[in-house]
Amino acid sequence: MSRRVSLATALPWLVRAAWLVLPFAAGPAFAAALDPRSAAVRTTASAGLWLAWALGLVAVLVPHPLSLTVVRVLAPAALAGVGLAGLAERADGPSLVVALAAAAGVAALTLLPETGTWLVNGGAYGNERRHLLRPPRALFAGPIPLAWAVLVGAVAGGPLLLAAQGWAAGLLALAAGAPAALVAARALHSLTQRWAVLVPAGLVLKDHLAVADPVLLRRVDIEVLRPAPRGSDALDLSAGASGLALEARLREAVPLVRVVLGRRPDEPGRSAALRFTPTRPGAVLAEARARRIRVG
């Protein structure tokens, strides 16, 4: 328990420190890459980089599900930007190595499951504890990277094209990029809204990819919460996510409305055994045990 507490205490400050250091570590590499460009492009790019950094700083200082979306978009974007800066002929070897290390460190920290738990619980109510659910495998194969690329490209492309005096392309990028960025941002943010929530009454499964409405599993009705055994016959609410699944066995079946491929069936069903896949199954079991839910 002491190791978990120390990690939970130290991680937010480690993420914040890494984010504070980022512009000083990556700045020289970006400056070298932008040096041959026009003054307008340099100014636009510099303003965008500082704005993105400031937005990320606010996100790590104010924990919230939206903050998680922001840092998980910006941190990989910083790493990709440093990689592009490394392609410039003026890039200096040592400064580029420092920039890559700093950007990679920030990206790795923000993608940790523990970081996700910390940030989504910034918006938790009262005595509840939110645990993120793993995204479906199929989304990692293309939709998530594509949505991220569309969002980053749509936000950065238009202003840079206009700064480079590509008026027609810039205006077209702004016109097409705004709705594309909105759709991509909403899609990515929706993944931070999928939780297994420990509440005083029991466990709530909130996952719009698997069930139409949140499902409450009352503590008195939970016979056991355990790692799902091989060949489990529990109703699969993992939405196709990989990783260790948990299984909740109930004394009485609960009503629920499943969502399959984004479609909601007409009639609700019932189940006395449910399977779901949190990002930190061990933390869910530990929290459940502390709340007097039987853990197997």
C-alpha positions, 0 to 999 in steps of 0.5 A: 500500500505504501508504494501505491500511495507514494507513486500516487503522490509523486506522479502528478509532480513528476508529470508537472516537472517534466512539462515545465522543463519541456520548452527549455529542453526542446526549444533549441531544436525547434528554434534551429528548425524554424530559423530558415523559415520566414519571420511570419512562419517563425512567429506563428509556429512559436506562438502555437508552440507556447500556446500548446505548452501553456494549455498543457500546463493548465491541464496538468495543474487542474486534474479533470477528464478533459485534462487527460484528453489535452495532455494525451494529444499534446504530449505525442504531438510534442514528440512528433514535432521534435522528430520533424525538427530533427529532419532539418539540416540545421538541427544540432545533434546534442540539442536534438538528443536532449529534446527527444529525451524530454519529449519522449519522457513527457509522452511516456508519463502522460500515457501511463495508466496511473496518470489517467487515473489521477486526471479523471479523478479530478472530476470525481464526486464525493466518495467515488473513485474512477478507473479508466477502461481500456479502449477496444483493440480495433481502435488502436489499429487505426481510428485513434492514431487517425483521429489524433493526426486529424486533430493536430494537423487541422489545428496547426495546418491552417495557420502555418499555411497562411503564415507561409502566404499559401492563402487559398490552401490556408483558408481551405485548411481552416474551413475543413479543419475546424469541423474535422478537429471538433469531430476528432477531439470529441471522439478522443475525449469520449475515450476518457469517459469510460469508467468502472467507478467505485461508489459507496453503494458498490460498482458502476460501469459507465461505458458508452461503447458497451452499455447504453446507460451506466449499470450499478452493481450494488455491493450487497449484490456482488457475490465476488469480483475477480480476474475473469477466468479462462472461458468465463461465461460472463457477459462481455462488456469489454468492447473488445479491449485487450488485457486482464479482464475482471468478472463481477458475479452477482446474486441477482441479475441486473437490467442493462441495455447493451450497445453493439457496434454503436447500435442500441437494441430495442429491449433491455436484457439482464445478466448476473455476471459481467466482464470488463477491462480496466486499465489497472485491474489490480487497483480496482480489486484493491479499492473494491476490497477496501470498500468491503466488496468481496474480491476473489 
